[in-house]
Amino acid sequence: MNRAFIVGNGTSRKDFDLTQLIDNGKIYGCNALYREFKPDYLIAVDVKMVLEINQSGYQNRNLVYTNPNKAYSKFKNFNFFDPSKGWSSGPTALWFASQHQYDEIFILGFDYKGLDNGEKVNNIYADTRNYKKSRDRATYFGNWLRQTKSVIAENKKISYYRVIQPDNFCPPELNTFENFKNISYNDFKNMM
């Protein structure tokens, strides 16, 4: 089976060992994931994150994709989306993987809603460089959801699986797609 994994940074994936994905398909990761794990493709569209990645030199040894921006137009070894989607990193990674026409795409760490009933930041990297504090108010997820829906709607031949914990928020709008399903981490492990 031709498959890919999109690794977002919601806290729902914090106890999952990402090394289990390595021999099972291509991995598209977002933003600060590079600090602890090397995906096949790293997608970062936030300027602060791109500056951090450049400072680390990660892009000199690994594939990094971002949007064109004057702030880093002279940086070497970055790959630029042309044209830019103007989207957040997670949905951009999902769109990018979908362009590669996999049969199945598994989505991890796309939690959408913040912690504490949507009030607090839901990100593994909260309280670290270039991220909000864990006590900060969560960013509204409407754009992320709209962008995700757009990708799923445009790629009807791809089966999308969002891997979630039992208590994760499930946006009802996603359940309207025949090519989309929420699955548990246990089901996900069994599928691998």
Rosetta blueprint (number, residue, H / E / L):
1 M L
2 N L
3 R E
4 A E
5 F E
6 I E
7 V E
8 G L
9 N L
10 G L
11 T H
12 S H
13 R H
14 K L
15 D L
16 F L
17 D L
18 L H
19 T H
20 Q H
21 L H
22 I L
23 D L
24 N L
25 G L
26 K E
27 I E
28 Y E
29 G E
30 C E
31 N H
32 A H
33 L H
34 Y H
35 R H
36 E L
37 F L
38 K L
39 P L
40 D L
41 Y E
42 L E
43 I E
44 A L
45 V L
46 D L
47 V H
48 K H
49 M H
50 V H
51 L H
52 E H
53 I H
54 N H
55 Q H
56 S H
57 G L
58 Y H
59 Q H
60 N H
61 R L
62 N L
63 L L
64 V E
65 Y E
66 T E
67 N L
68 P L
69 N L
70 K H
71 A H
72 Y H
73 S L
74 K L
75 F L
76 K L
77 N L
78 F L
79 N E
80 F E
81 F L
82 D L
83 P L
84 S L
85 K L
86 G L
87 W L
88 S L
89 S H
90 G H
91 P H
92 T H
93 A H
94 L H
95 W H
96 F H
97 A H
98 S H
99 Q H
100 H L
101 Q L
102 Y L
103 D L
104 E E
105 I E
106 F E
107 I E
108 L E
109 G L
110 F L
111 D L
112 Y L
113 K L
114 G L
115 L H
116 D H
117 N H
118 G H
119 E L
120 K E
121 V L
122 N L
123 N L
124 I L
125 Y L
126 A L
127 D L
128 T L
129 R L
130 N L
131 Y L
132 K L
133 K L
134 S L
135 R L
136 D L
137 R E
138 A L
139 T L
140 Y L
141 F L
142 G H
143 N H
144 W H
145 L H
146 R H
147 Q H
148 T H
149 K H
150 S H
151 V H
152 I H
153 A H
154 E H
155 N L
156 K L
157 K L
158 I L
159 S E
160 Y E
161 Y E
162 R E
163 V E
164 I E
165 Q L
166 P L
167 D L
168 N L
169 F L
170 C L
171 P L
172 P H
173 E H
174 L H
175 N H
176 T H
177 F L
178 E L
179 N L
180 F E
181 K E
182 N E
183 I E
184 S E
185 Y H
186 N H
187 D H
188 F H
189 K H
190 N H
191 M H
192 M L
